[in-house]
Structures are given as C-alpha cells and as structure tokens.
C-alpha cells in the first residue's frame, strides 16, 4: 500500500500544482492585460503631453512674434515722439522768430520818417533781419536787398542758387525809359 499512497500523494500534488499553475496563469493574463492597458494609457498621455508641448511652443512663438512687433512699435512710437518733440520745438522756435520779426516790424519808423531819412542818406541802404528762419533750404534763405532809385542792377548772391538759376538779373529802375 505504500505505493498506492505515494501515487495518491503525487496525484494530489500534481492537482495542487496544476491548480496553482491555472491561478498563476489567470493572474498573469490579467497582469498582462493591465500592463497593455497601462501602456496604452501611457501612450495616450504621452501623445497628449506632446500636443500640449506643441501648443505651448506655438503659443511661445506667437508671444515672441507679438513681443517683437510690440518692440518695433515701441521703437517706432519713440522715434515718432522724438520727431514730434523736435517739430514742436522747431515750431516754437519759428513762432518765437516770427514774433520777434513782427515786433521788429511794428517798431519800424513810419513813412514820413523814412522819407526824411532817405533824403538825408540817399546812398545808405536799409537792411533788416530776414524774417525766414535759418533752417530752411538755401533757395528760401536768400537775402533780399533794397534797390536804390538810381541803381539799375540789383546784386544777388548767385552762389546759393542751383546752376540753372545762377544768372544776373536786372531790375528796371524808375528812371529807365525801357518798358517791358
């Protein structure tokens, strides 16, 4: 009987090992399935993170572009503000010069005193300060000289004019009999 007991014990041990194998195989199958699901979730999470990173990079690039645009606008507005300040200062200077010129014109002697001064000093010409500011182009800054009654030519400073304008001009005097 001992062989019989040994056979039963070995059969029981074989059944126990078979049942353990089946349980372990089922747990292994569920573990493999959970591992696959976990891998799929990791893949989905990774792809979502990649899309989020791509969206953030695009946003970052958009912000960089907007930042560059804003910097360019700030630089342009600063340049325009400087130009406006310069123009306002220039207009203020022109206004002050015009105000000074108007004040000088108001203080000019009257017509009677001019005739009296002209009879005393016929050879002396009257020169006044130019009304135009000095920052205009050359063709605007030329100085006008008063012509004498007995002078037939009026001197001009032709060096300030372009080549096609540099010619002598003559002004008809009151005593000239030539008519134009």
PyMOL commands that set and color helices and strands:
alter all, ss='L'
color gray80, all
select helices_A, chain A and resi 2-106+111-120+158-160+163-165
alter helices_A, ss='H'
color red, helices_A
deselect
rebuild
show_as cartoon
